[in-house]
Amino acid sequence: MRTTITLDPDVKALIDNAMRERGVSFKEAVNHAIRVGATRGKPTRQFQTAVRAMGAPRIDLTKAHALAAALEDEEVTRELTAGR
């Protein structure tokens, strides 16, 4: 996520120092500082998504957008017809 933050001069100096000492980018230094501060130094567990096999698709999805558009058109037509 991209965002804009305003750092106080002393905080900027701390980040610059961390960048020099660790040889990391500004982004890495800020993310590390926030993680350490937010977790009070406790190591954070990295989020992992469980992977599940879903099998072969039962329908052809190569024209899924066209199908969705057609269904939406049918629904709009139904609503307009019912509203008269």
Secondary structure, 3 states (H helix, E strand, C coil): CCCCCCCCHHHHHHHHHHHHHHCCCHHHHHHHHHHHHHCCCCCCCCCCCCCCCCCCCCCCCCCHHHHHHHHHHHHHHHHHHHCC
